[in-house]
Amino acid sequence: MNIVLSVIQALGVVLLAPLVAGVIKTVKARLQNRRGPKVFQVYFDLIKLLNKDSVMSTTVSWIFKITPFIYFASGIAAAALVPVVTNTSSGIGDVFTLIYLLALGRFFLVLASLDAGSAFGGMGGAREMFIAILVEPALLLSMMTVAFKAQTTNLGIMAIMVQSSPLSLAYVFAAIAFFIVLIAETGRIPVDNPDTHLELTMIHEGMTLEYSGRKLALIFWAAAVKQLIMILLFILLFLPGNVFDGAIDIVIKVLLVAMVIAIAETSTNKLRLFKVPDFLAVSCLLSLLALVAQ
């Protein structure tokens, strides 16, 4: 039954991820006094790309061709592990499995950026790995704060334990640390700008320059799925308590976090690349303080 629920949950996350991305774009536009795109514009963009053929260089290998499918599949697999509808002690999700699935998609995307032979693709891939080395320890440490309290790395048990635990200073530190990781992992300002096409500053966009058509749609869709996964993890592990019943509470919290992300992007500037380690070091430090405060 948990496997069936996980599959249904993964399909729901995949279908709703573009909507959350559209909400962030719309809120950012309103905060900047722009009309901006519609909430469903991301769906329209994906449909347009899915109806186009992919154009590839004759020099690329099988890695470049298969990467969009692996990136998308790893996102679906990770979505199945998040304990939203499978929030029970017998859940199939695990912290390390989730982190490795996300890292698998990133690894192949970086390989594909190098395989294409593009100067900007290689630059984007190198920057992505530079940030990943800093993000993954911070992500693991922040989640270990909850895992240490629950005495397990099972995401379902961790989510249940958070619901019954009182608010403490350790959880506040861990929540701030995880939110910083969320910003970095999803390529948001101040770490990266998802809306830029300026060659000297882009990171994720640089890795996808050689893709087009259906393969580009899969990459964009997988990035939206990854963003929603991180938001759901933040809600389940660091925003306990139910203001409303059931799924309505999750939906409202997702929309609120999406609005906070848009506000954070609008009120800050993109950091220089060599300032990013200092920004992520704050997350690691807060996570370590949270672990000590347990």
N, C-alpha and C positions, 0 to 999 in steps of 0.2 A: 504493500500500500504506500509506503514512503517513497518507493521508486516512482510509482505512478504520480504521486503528488509532486515529486521533484520535477518530473517531465512537464507537467502542467504549469508548475511555477516557472520553469525556464522559458516556456513559450510565452507566458504572460510578461515576463521581464523583457524578452526580445521584442514583443509587440509594443510595449509601453515606453521603452527606452528612448525612441525618437521624440515622443511627446514631452518627456522631461527635458531633453535637450532644447526643444522648441520653447518651453516655458522659460528656461534660463536666457535664451536669446531675446525673447520678448520683454522680459523684465529688465534686462540690460538696456535695451533700446528705450524703454520708458524712462529709466533713470537718467539716460543721456539726452532726454528731450527729443528723441527720434521716433518716427513712426515704426520703423523696424519691420521684421518679418512677422507673419502670422504664426500662431502657436503650432499649426500643423505643417509649416513650411518644410520642416525636416523630412516629413513623409513624402512631400511632393518632390524634393530633391532626390531622395532615394529611388522613387519610382522612375524619375527621369533617367537616372544613371543605370538602373536595372534594364531599361529598354534600349541601352546603347551597347554596342560591341566594345570589347577591350582591344586596345592597340598596344602591342608589345614589341620591344626591340628584338632583333634576330639573335642577339648575343646573350640574352638572359638564359639561365638554366632552369631546371625544374623547381628550384627553390623559390624563384620569383613567381612562378605560375601557381604553386600550391600554397603559398603563404597566406593569401586572403582567406582561403578555406580553413586553414589551421587557426588563424587569428579569430575568425568568426566562431569556429567550433569550440575553441578554448573558452570564449566568452559564454557560450551556451552552457558548457559543462560547469563553469564557475557559478553561473546563475542558478543551476540546479542544486548547488550546495548551500546557498544562503537560506537560513531557517526562517522563511516567511510563513508559508503554509505547512512546512514540516517542522514546526517549532516544538519538538518533543525530545525526550531523552534518548530516543532511538534514531535520531536524525542521522543522515549519512554524511553530513558536512564535517570537515576538519580544517583547522586553521592552516596547517602546512600544505594540505592538498590544494586549498583555495589559492594560496600564495604561489605555489608552483604552477598552477594552471594559468594564472595571470602572467607569470614570468615566461611561460612557454610561448604565449602569443607575442610578447615583446621580443623574445629572442629571435623568432622567425621573421618578424617584421624588420628587425635590424639587419639580419642576414640578407633579406630581400633588397634593402636599401643599398647594401654594399654590392650585391650581385648585379644590380642594374648598371653599375659603373658611372653613375652620375656624381658629379662633385658635390652638389647640394644634398643628394641622398646620403652619401657617405658622411657628410658633415652632420646631418640630422641624426643618423644612426649613432655616430660617436657621442653626440651630446645626449642622446637618449640613454645610452649605457652609463654615461657619466652620472646622470641623475638617478638612474635605477640603482646604482651601487649605494647611493645615499638614501633612497626612498625605502627600499626593501627592509633594511634593518630597523628603520623607524616604524614601518608598518608592523613588523613582527613584534617589536617591543611594546607598542601601544596595545596590541591585541593580547599579548602575554600578561598584561595587567589584569585583564578579565579572566584569562585562562588560569592564572595563578590562584585567583580567588575561588574559581570553580573546581580547581584540581583536575582539569581535563582540557583537551584542545577540541573537543566536540562542540561545534558551533551551536547546536540545538540546546545542549545543557548550559552553555555559557549564556545564551539569550534568556533562558528560564531563570538562571541565577541572578542576572542583572535585574529582572523584574521584581525579585523579592529582596533585593539588597538596598539598604538605605544609602542616600547620597553622601559621598565622602570626598575629601580633598583629593584622594588618589584618583577617583573617577573623573574629577574635573580636570586634573592634569592630563590624564589619558585621553579624555575627549578632545581637548585642545590639540594635543599631539596628533591624534588621528585626523582631525579636520585639516591640519597642515599637510598631512600625507595625502588626504583626499584631493586637495588643491593641486599638489604636485603630480600625483598619479594620473589625474584626469587632464593634465596639460593646461591648467588654468593660470591666469595672472595671479601672483607675480612670477611664477616659474616659467610659464609658456603662454603664448597668446594663440588660442585656437582659431581666431579670425584673421590672422595675419598671413600674408604671402610675401613678406619681405625676406629675401634670401638670407640675410645676415643674422636674423633673429629667430626664425622658425626652427622648431625641433620636430614635432610630430608631422607637421605639414611637409617638411623636407623629405621625410622618408616615403611619403606617398606621391611625390611629384611624378614618378614614372608610371603610375597606375591610372587607369581610365575605365569608364564603363562599369560593367557589373562587378569587376574585382574591386574597383574603388568604392562602390556602394557597400560591398561587404566589409571593407575596412572601416568606413565611416559608421556603419551600423554597429560593428563590434565595439568601436570606441564609445558609442552611446550606451551600449549594454554594460561595458566596463564602468562607465560613470554611474549608472543606476545601481550597479552592484555595490560600489563604494558608498553610495548614499544610504542604501539599505543596511549595510553593515554598521554604518555610523548610527543609524536610528536604533537598530536592534541591540547594539552593545553599549551605547553611550547615551541614549535618550529613553530611559525606562519610563514606565507609567503609561496608562491608557486614559486619555482625555475623552475619547469616543470609543465606540465598540468596534471590534474586529478590524476589517479591512479599511474602514473609513479613517481610523486613527493612523494607519500606515500611510494612506494617501495624503492626508493633511500634513503629516510630518515630512513626507518626501517633497511636497510643494514648498513647505517652509524652508527646508534645507536648500532647495534649488534657488529660492529667493535670496537666502543668505549668501550663497555662492555668487549670484549675480551682483549683490551689493558689494561683496568683497572685491570682485573684479573691477567694479566701477570706481571704487574708492581708493584703489592702489595702482601703482605703476609696475611695469614689468622690470624685474631685477636683471642686472648684468649677470652673465653666466657664472662668473667667478664669485658672485655674491650669493648664489643659490645654496652652496654648502652651509653658509652661516644660517640661512633661513631654515634649512632642514635640521641643522644641529640643534635648534630650539626644540624641534619635535623629539629628537632623541633624548635630550636633557629632561624634558618634561616626562617622557615615558620612564626614564630611569628613576626620577623622583617619585613617580606613581608606584613603581615597583617597590621602592624603599619604604614608602608610606603605607604599604599593605599591612 
